[in-house]
Every structure is written in structure tokens, then in C-alpha cells.
Amino acid sequence: MEENESEIPQQILLGEAYWDARYKDNTAAWDIGYVSPPMKTYIDSLTNKELEILIPGCGNTYEAEYLLQLGFRHITVIDIAPTVVEKLQVKFAGNACIQIVCGDFFAHEGQYDLILEQTFFCALPPEMRPRYVAKMHQLLKEDATLAGVLFNRSFVDGPPFGGSQEEYEALFNNVFHSISMWPCDHSIVPRANSELIFECRKNNQVAVHLYSFWGITSKGCMTSVTNTLKEIDGVLNVHMNATYSEVMIVCASVPDLQKLQDAIADDADYHIEKIM
Ligand SMILES: C[S@@+](CC[C@H](N)C(=O)[O-])C[C@H]1O[C@@H](n2cnc3c(N)ncnc32)[C@H](O)[C@@H]1O
């Protein structure tokens, strides 16, 4: 890392330039060259070929290739790295069953029946996790499904960034329902005993919003602010990110920003503003 890079948020360091360079330099070590066995099993369980499916952070998207082979007709893949997207555009040229988007998942608009997670979540800086969950909720149609594979281990440095079932369940709580998550027994050898398969459905009964937060300087303050926000009538889940700069609030109805601001007004340094 360069001397002053420590001050640059990871969200910027791990942006388009970083990922594109990995494809340009052929250092995409995560690319296994075929559809991952747990994803293949999950895809094999799908029967409705009319599903509108999104694969974010798709890379070389062997999953989409497999879905096409099986006859799925409404697939969208998105990646921020132009080099890999250009490759996909050549590979799938003229195929109307797949839309290939070059861009940032967090700016993507659409509505999907199914979103497939395959080493995208773990590629994002951990402070983006509440943002990922809020965005997934936004992109899913009513009762739609988010499913895929997550790491069940930690890493010294990332990406990939690891996590645990407990952490993911706390993050997904109330945003999704019917959450099933279980250890994967047929991972590729380097990922053996370190993956979870999961499936969950969009909770249509809640509003999920993301806010910028200023003023928290310690884990203790974060816990206290989180608890205060959870006490507000109708609030079902509050998840602050790892750098205390963003908070996801899940509510039975659209939360009143003034109410949120009043709840944290005891500390003059605290400030909250809606992102999405
Ligand atoms: C670890 S790779 C996984 C690629 C692919 N899913 C696979 O399993 O081979 C993460 C991918 O996410 C892409 N990516 C990272 N941030 C992104 C963002 N904000 N929006 C869209 N794609 C992103 C990267 O370019 C990269 O292709």
C-alpha cells in the first residue's frame, strides 16, 4: 500500500481500476474456469426458465453460461471491470437471452425474480455490507429470491473478505425472510469447509433505507446508537457498517428522518442523512 493510501476509503481503492487491472494482468485468482459446484447444484434446482435473473460482480460468469445452456432466457450480468465485460460482449454476441452491463452494481436499476451471489459479496469492502443488503432489497421483485454462496471463514487481508453465518443472519434479519443457510459439502478443494449456501426471500412488508452517519468514534458509541435507533417504534433492524459511516435501518414503514435525528440528538456530533 502507498504511504497515504491508508486514508483512502476501501470503497475507492477497490473500484473499477483495481478490478480491471486484475483482469488485464491475468491475476483473477478467484476465477475457477467453470460454474462452481454449489452454484451448479442450486441452478439445477430451478425449474422456471422465465425467471428474470441478475448476477452481480459476474466476472467471466460461467453461471450465466450454464443458465443459458439450460434454457433460461432472461439473464442480466453486471461487472464494473470493462476488460471482462468486453470479453463477455464478444462471447455472448447476438444472444438475446443475456444482457451484459458494464457498471457499478450499486447504481444499477432493475427488478429481478432471482439474484445469484457468487464471490461478489466477499469482494466488497466490509463497510459496504449494509449497502449491499439494502441494494439487494431494492432490486428484488415482491417475494423474489437472493441465493448463492458466502464464505464461512475469515481472511487475513482482503479481498476476499470473510464472515460467518451469525454475522450474515444478523445483517439479513427482517430484510429477508425464510432465510436458509447451511455449510456447503461440495465446494472446490481450495474452498472446502469454508463456504455456506444460502437462499432467502425479500420481505415485502418493510422499508429498507441506508443513511450516512457522522460522529461515532468508538465501538461503544456505535452499540449505544444502534440500540437507541432500535427502540424507535416500528424499527426492526439497525445495522451499522464497520467504519460507522453508514447505517441500514429496516422499518415497518418509511422512517421519519426527523425522528431518527431526534433520537440521536443527545450528542451534538451525531448526524444522519439518507443515502437510499
Ligand atoms: C472476486 S470477483 C468474482 C467474479 C465472479 N463472480 C467469479 O466468481 O468468478 C468480484 C467481481 O466483482 C466485480 N465488482 C467489484 N465491485 C463491483 C461493483 N461495485 N459493481 C459491479 N461489479 C463489481 C469485480 O470486477 C469482479 O469481477
The ligand as an SDF file (V2000), in Angstrom:
LIG
                    3D

 27 29  0  0  0  0  0  0  0  0999 V2000
  -13.9850  -11.9220   -6.7610 C   0  0  0  0  0  0  0  0  0  0  0  0
  -14.5630  -11.4280   -8.3100 S   0  0  0  0  0  0  0  0  0  0  0  0
  -15.8050  -12.6480   -8.6680 C   0  0  0  0  0  0  0  0  0  0  0  0
  -16.1690  -12.7650  -10.1290 C   0  0  0  0  0  0  0  0  0  0  0  0
  -17.1370  -13.9000  -10.4380 C   0  0  0  0  0  0  0  0  0  0  0  0
  -18.3580  -13.7750   -9.6960 N   0  0  0  0  0  0  0  0  0  0  0  0
  -16.4760  -15.2330  -10.1670 C   0  0  0  0  0  0  0  0  0  0  0  0
  -16.8920  -15.9300   -9.2300 O   0  0  0  0  0  0  0  0  0  0  0  0
  -15.5320  -15.5680  -10.8900 O   0  0  0  0  0  0  0  0  0  0  0  0
  -15.5220   -9.9920   -7.9350 C   0  0  0  0  0  0  0  0  0  0  0  0
  -16.0840   -9.3150   -9.1630 C   0  0  0  0  0  0  0  0  0  0  0  0
  -16.9090   -8.2270   -8.7540 O   0  0  0  0  0  0  0  0  0  0  0  0
  -16.6630   -7.1300   -9.6270 C   0  0  0  0  0  0  0  0  0  0  0  0
  -17.0460   -5.9110   -8.8890 N   0  0  0  0  0  0  0  0  0  0  0  0
  -16.4380   -5.3900   -7.8000 C   0  0  0  0  0  0  0  0  0  0  0  0
  -17.1070   -4.3060   -7.3790 N   0  0  0  0  0  0  0  0  0  0  0  0
  -18.1770   -4.1640   -8.2000 C   0  0  0  0  0  0  0  0  0  0  0  0
  -19.2590   -3.2440   -8.2570 C   0  0  0  0  0  0  0  0  0  0  0  0
  -19.3740   -2.2470   -7.3780 N   0  0  0  0  0  0  0  0  0  0  0  0
  -20.1870   -3.4030   -9.2200 N   0  0  0  0  0  0  0  0  0  0  0  0
  -20.0940   -4.4110  -10.1280 C   0  0  0  0  0  0  0  0  0  0  0  0
  -19.0840   -5.3040  -10.1310 N   0  0  0  0  0  0  0  0  0  0  0  0
  -18.1480   -5.1900   -9.1700 C   0  0  0  0  0  0  0  0  0  0  0  0
  -15.2050   -7.2290   -9.9760 C   0  0  0  0  0  0  0  0  0  0  0  0
  -14.8630   -6.5730  -11.1570 O   0  0  0  0  0  0  0  0  0  0  0  0
  -15.0410   -8.7590  -10.0900 C   0  0  0  0  0  0  0  0  0  0  0  0
  -15.2890   -9.2100  -11.3950 O   0  0  0  0  0  0  0  0  0  0  0  0
  1  2  1  0
  2  3  1  0
  2 10  1  0
  3  4  1  0
  4  5  1  0
  5  6  1  0
  5  7  1  0
  7  8  2  0
  7  9  1  0
 10 11  1  0
 11 12  1  0
 11 26  1  0
 12 13  1  0
 13 14  1  0
 13 24  1  0
 14 15  1  0
 14 23  1  0
 15 16  2  0
 16 17  1  0
 17 18  1  0
 17 23  2  0
 18 19  1  0
 18 20  2  0
 20 21  1  0
 21 22  2  0
 22 23  1  0
 24 25  1  0
 24 26  1  0
 26 27  1  0
M  CHG  2   2   1   9  -1
M  END
$$$$
